[in-house]
């Protein structure tokens, strides 16, 4: 949820007849400020801008919808940089999800989480 002050500044810009992108700039500024404060870690500045624009749209700023396929391309690019899951882990996951009953899977998950908590 955007801060009251941000919404007030954006409304003031709208009343003055400024463009929607200028109004949305207030939300982007707020988002970049949050990143600098360390409220949440975004991977790059583009991500902070996207979050700010999204908040502006939700607040009623008449912005154009995001361009087709841009978000999809971004996620595809980042996916390729991740390391591959090891064969051992992949096999274990497949085995756990396919052969056991739901109750057994749940028990296995809780045992695993307890094991991780002990470390």
Secondary structure by P-SEA (a helix, b strand, c coil): cccaaaaaaaaaaaaacccccccaaaaaaaaaaaaaacccccccaaaaaaaaaaaaaaacccccccccaaaaaaaaaaaaacccccaaaaaaaaaaaccccaaaaaaaaaaaaaaaaac
